[in-house]
């Protein structure tokens, strides 16, 4: 059965609408032709669970996000970040400057030892 040009255009339009309505994760999976069964095997989550996340019906936990990200990295050999695959309500997190290193505080010695060290320092 041959399809006509109008049927092909309709199908392309529906595909575009579908892709616009799905999550970043689903778009990435479709674009990179990742099979859900393969992602399920490498991430350790069931296909059904991944489907709920891919369709946006369920929010993944941090552990699940990490497993999906590492699984997709393994399958695609790409250096991806979480922001490449997931949208967050508060938007992407701005890169932060590295924290300054905290100086370690010396342990305080009990009062009975403090006095003896001070006396020893004076006698030297």
N, C-alpha and C positions, 0 to 999 in steps of 0.2 A: 504494500500500500504506500503510495507516494504522498508526501505532504505538499501542500501548496505554499506559496510565499506568504500568504496572510496567516496561515497556521504557524509557520516558522516565526514570523514577527510576533505573533501572540505569545508563543512559547518563550521567546527571548524577553519579552516584556514581563511575563510572569516570573521568569528567572531573576530579572533585575529587581523586581519588587520583593521577591523572596530574599535575595541577598541583602537588600537594604534593611530588611526587618530582623535579621538574625544577629547573633552576638559576634563579637570580634573573633572569638574562638572558633565558631562554626565557619565563618568566612575564611579563616586561615586554614582550617581543615579541608574545606572544599577547594580552595585555591591551590594548595599543595598536594592534593589528592591523597590525603592520609586516610587509611581505612580505620573506621571506629574500632574494629576488632583488634587491630594492631596497637592502637593507642590504649585500649583497654588492657592488653597483655603487658605492655611496658609500664603503665602507670599503676596497675594493681587495683583499679576500680572497674566495676562492671559496665558493660555497654549501656545498660539501662540508666545507670547513675550518670554516666557521661552524657547521655542524650538529654537528661533533664537539665544539666548544666549548660550544654551547648545551645539548647533552645531557650534558655533564660528562665526556665520554670523553677530553678533552684539556685541558691547562692552557694558556691563552694567554700569549704573551710580553707584555712591557710595551708593545712597539710595537703588537702586535695589540690589546691592551686600549685603547690610545689611539685607534687607528683605528676600532674599534667604537664607542667612546664618542662620538667626533666625528661618526661617521655617524648614530648614533641622535639626537644633538642636532640635526643637520641635518634629519633626517626628521620629528622631532616638534616642533622649535622649543622644547624644554624645557631648562631649566638643570639638567643632571644632573651627578652626580659618579660616580666609579668605584664607590663603595660602593653606589650605587643599582642597579648592574647586576651586580656581582661579589661573591662571598663569598671571604674570605681565611681561611686556616687559623688564623691568630693573631687573628682578629676584626678589627673596624674599628680603624683607627689613631686614637688619641686626638688631638684638635687640639693642636698645640704652640704655645707662645708664640713670638712672633717673636724671632729671635736678636738679641742686642745687636750693634750695629755695632762691628766691630773697628777699632781705631785703626791707621792705617797707620804702619808703622815707617819711619823715614828710612833711606835707604841708608847703609851704613857706607862711609866713604871709605877709600881705601888709606892706609897709614901715612905715606907721603911727603907727601900732601896735607894730612893732619891737622895736621902740624907747621906748615906755612906759614899755614894759616888762623888758628891760635892766635897766631902771631907777628904777623899782620896785625891781629888784634883788639887786641893789646897796644899796638901802635904808634898806634892811633887815638885 
